């Protein structure tokens, strides 16, 4: 039972990262290879606050959110006016810079040896509860004018600006929020596995998060969650054959590009009210004695 609980914890932790990437890529069309950097910054911030300063892990989580949001703002302000391909390159460079910095500052971060001895504060209830909060936040954002502005930016920035959308301001808001969520997820990860090192989250991990969102469909938040849960659960349960997880992911990319350009789930979203309606409709028809002629 403990094994399956651990698999569930790791899967939900990575799904937190997918939620942040969906906010950027799925809603707004921002392609960033720097999410691994924000995850690492959050993890190391929380670890150092607890081990060096002796603060409570909850304070480490708050510090990780602050550092993630601040670093997202510092990176986003000068770069979000760039074209999308240039922005992608800048975030890749930022990711490599953070990794190199963590290796260089060995006296503070432990260098390649990493940081061990962290308290196991992020148990299953906290991890699952955090994911529920983030899912609720993004699901409600999809019903607001903010979501419509983000989708307009994703589809055509020039047209969105012509309609009165402040493209630059919206990009910064989305990027800062996604960076804060990623940093918080990194802190949770550190307090769950109780060890971190600079190569734990590189730009390849960031690319996988983007691929998961792309396979599910840019318009389907529910699909991104389903694909993420399936991908990371497979990798944890069949760890001895985890390389096949990436092979399957690559094959899915090819299939989606050729046969499902809008993703496996298209624009489908899970709706509790629709599900409840389907479950109660047969009972209602039985109660009335069949359909009315």
N, C-alpha and C positions, 0 to 999 in steps of 0.2 A: 504493500500500500504506500509506503514511503517513497518507493521508486516512482510510482505513477504520480504522486503528489509533486515530486521534484520535476518530472517531465512537464506537468501542467504549469508549474511556476516558470520554468525557462520559456515555455511557449508563450505564456501571457506577457512575460517581460519583453520578448522580441516583438510581440504584437503591439505593445506600447510604442515602439519605434516606428512600426508601420503606420500607426495612427498619425504620427507627426509628419511622416512623408506623404501620406494621403492628403493632409491639409495643404501641403506645398504643391505637390505634383498633381494630384487628382483634382483639387479644386481650382488652383491658381496657375498650374502649368510651369512652376519653377522646378528646374532640374538641378539638384544639389548633390555633390559628392562629398559634402562636408559634414553630414550628419554624424558620422563616426567620430569626428572631432568634438562635436558638442556632447555626444554620449561620454567620451573619454573625459572631457572637462568636468562634466557633472559627477562622474564616478570618482575622479581624483579630488575634486573639491570636497565632496562628502567624506571621503576617506581621510584627508588631511585635517579637516575640521574635527573629526572624532578622535583620531590618533595623536595629532600634534597639539590641539587645543583642549582636548578632553571634553568637548561638548557632547550633548545627547545626539543620537542618530537623527532624530526629528529635525534638529537644528541643521544637521548636515544636508538633509533633503531640501530645506528652505534655502540654504546657501547655494546648493547646486542649481536650483531654479533661478536664483538671482544671477549667478555667474553665466548660466546658459542664456538668459534673456539679454544680459549686458553684452556678452560676446556676440550674440546674434545681431544686436543693434550696431555694434562697432564694425562688424563685417558687412552688414546689409546697407548701411548708410552710403558708403562710397561705391558699392558694387551693383546694387539693384537697378541702377540706370543703364547698366551694360546690356548688350544683347544676350539672349539666353545661352548661346554657346560659349560666350566669354564668361558669363556668370558661372557656368558649369566648370570651366577651367580654374576660375578663381577659387571656388569652393574646394576643388581638388587640391590646389596648392595650400589652402588653409588647413586642410586635413593633414597633409604631409608635414606642414610646419608644426602643428600641434604635436604630432607623433615625435618629430625630431626634438622638440622642446622637452617633452616628457623624458626622452632618453638622455638628453644633455644635462638636465637638472637632477642628476642621480642622487645627490645628497638630500634632496627634498622628496623626490618621487620614487626613489629606489631604482631608477634606471630600468635596464632590461630585466632586473630581478623582480620588479613590480612591488606591490604593497600587499602584505598578508596580515592576518590577525584581526580582520574587521569583524564587528559583531553581526550576528545573523538577525538583523532587525526586520528585513523585508520578507516576511513569511507569506504564505498563500493568501490569507485574508487581505493583507495590505496590497499585495500585487494585484489580486483580482478586483479589489475595491477601486484602486487607482485606474485600472483599465475601464471599469464601468463609468467612472466620472469622465474620463476622456472621451469615451464613446458617446455618452450623453451630451457632452459639450459639442462635439463635431456634428452629431445628428441634429442638434437644434440649430447649429450654424447653417445647416443646409436648408433650413426653412426661412431664413432671413434674407433681407436685401444685401447683406454682406456677402452671402454665398453667391447671389446673382452677379454682384460686382466682380467677385473672384472668377467665376466662370466666364464672364465677358472678357476679362483680362487674359484668361487662358486661351480663349478662342481667337481673339484679335485685339491686341493692345491699342492699336490706332482707333478702331471703332469704339472701344470702351472709353477712351479718352474723349472722343467726339461726343459721346452721350453724357459727359459730365463726371465720369468716374476718375477719381484721383489715383491713377495707376501706381505711382511711386509710393504714396502713403499706404495703399492697400498691400502692396508687396512687403513693405517693412513690417506692418502689423502681422501678416501671415508668417513671415520669416522669424520674427522675434518669438511669436507664440510657439511655432514648431521647434525652435531652438530650446526654449524653456522646457517643453514636454520631453524632448530628447535628453536634455541634461538631467531632468528628474528621473527618467527611465534609467539613465546610466547610474545614478546614485542608488536606485532600487537594485540594479544588477549587482553593484558592488556589495551592498548589504545582504544580498542573497547568496552569492557564491563565495563571499568573504575573501576574495583575492582579485586583484586587477593588475594588468601590465599594459605597456604602451601599444602593443600589437594586437590587443584584443579586438579593437574596432578600427579597421583600416577602411580605405575608400572602396575596397571590394565589397565590404559588408553594406556600405551605403548604396552601392549599385544594386545589390540584391534587393534591398528594400524598394527601390524604384521599380525594378523588374516585377516584383510581386504586385505592386499597384497597377502596373501596366497590364499584366496578365488578367487581373480581375476586371479591369475596366475603369477608366478615369471617372466615370459617372456613377460608379457603384461602390459606396462605402462598405455596405454589407459584404459585397464580393471580396473586397480587400481583406476584411477580417477573416472570411472563410478560407481564402487562399493562404493567408499567413498562418492560421491555426493548423491547416493541413501540412504546410511545408515544414514548419518547425517541429510539429509533433512527429512527423516522419523522421526527421533528422535526429531527434532525441531517442525515439523508440528503437530505430534501426541504426544506431550509431556506428555499428560495425560496417555498415554499407552506406555511410552518410554521403560518400562521393556521388552515389546514384541520385541523391536528392538534387544536386546541381545539374546532373545530366537531364533529369526529368524537367527541371525548370527551363533549361535551354531548349528542349524539345517543345515545351509549351509555348515558348516565345515564338518559335517558327510556326507552330500551328495557329496561334493567335494572329500573327502578321498576315498569314495567307487566307485563313478561313473566317476569323472573327476580329476584324480590325477594331471593333469597339470593345474588345475584351470578352472574356468568358461569360460575364454576367451582364454586359451591356449597361443599361441604366436601371437594372432591377435593384430594389431596396426592400429589405425585410420590414414588414409593417405588422405590429401586434394587433391592431384593430382589424386589418384584413384577415389575419389568421384566425382571430376570434370569430369573425363573421362566417368563415368557412366551416369552423367547428360547430357553430350553433345552427347553421342553416338546415342541415339534415334533421336535427331534433325538432325544429319548428315544423318542417313538412310532415314528420311522422305524427306530431301532435295534432295537426289539422286533418289527419286522415288522408293525406295525399294531396296532389296539386289540384287547385280549383279549376274546373273546366271553363 
